[in-house]
Structures are given as C-alpha cells and as structure tokens.
Amino acid sequence: MTQATNVHSPSLEMSLDELCQSAHLPTDYLVELVQYNIVLPIAGAEPREWLFSIAAVTRVNKAARLHRDLDMDWADVALVLDLLEDIDRLRTENDQLKQQLNRLLTVIQ
C-alpha cells in the first residue's frame, strides 16, 4: 500500500488524482466521499481543481475500509468517522486533564 509520503507533491496539498492514487480508489469514490462530507477539499471549486490536505489520505483510507469491510453506506461511514474523531479528541483531552490533576496533587502533597 502506498504511503502518503510517497505522493509527489511539493507541498502538504494533493490533487484529486494524487489522493485517488494514494488511496487506491477510483475518482468516482472520492467524489462521493466529498458529497457525503467524509473528506473535503481545502481548495478548488470543481473536482479537477480540488486540493486536499495530506491528512485526507488517512481519513479516505479509513472510510474505504469501513465501506468495504463492514459493507457500510457512505452516510454511516461519515457518522462513524466523526464519532471516532470525537473519541480521539476526548481521550487526548482526558489525558491532558489527568496530567494536570497529577501535577496539582503533587504540589498539594
């Protein structure tokens, strides 16, 4: 499987074609992913002009796996990905709060 680092883009942006190549998906799939707000271009008004962040590769790959492996429709994939991101954000926040609490407890003792 091609890694995002193998994409030949001079910046942290990639075209629709580059994203398709990186994720090993046809263009039609990526257009559908944009329609369902699973991945959004950071620039461009139409598909041939779209630019995506490098981070889109990870999200597209997760979406493709959920769609393929669990036979989920794209609307459900969008919801699951959003929930997974929320969980990651909450875990990070929880870890930070635990660290702050431990520092506070150390000072108090």
C-alpha positions, 0 to 999 in steps of 0.5 A: 500500500502506498504511503502518503509520503510517497505522493509527489507533491511539493507541498502538504496539498494533493490533487484529486488524482494524487489522493485517488492514487494514494488511496487506491480508489477510483475518482468516482469514490472520492467524489462521493466521499466529498458529497457525503462530507467524509473528506473535503477539499481545502481548495478548488471549486470543481473536482479537477481543481480540488486540493486536499490536505495530506491528512485526507489520505488517512481519513479516505483510507479509513472510510474505504475500509469501513465501506468495504469491510463492514459493507457500510453506506457512505452516510454511516461511514461519515457518522462513524468517522466523526464519532471516532474523531470525537473519541480521539479528541476526548481521550487526548483531552482526558489525558491532558486533564489527568496530567494536570490533576497529577501535577496539582496533587503533587504540589498539594502533597 
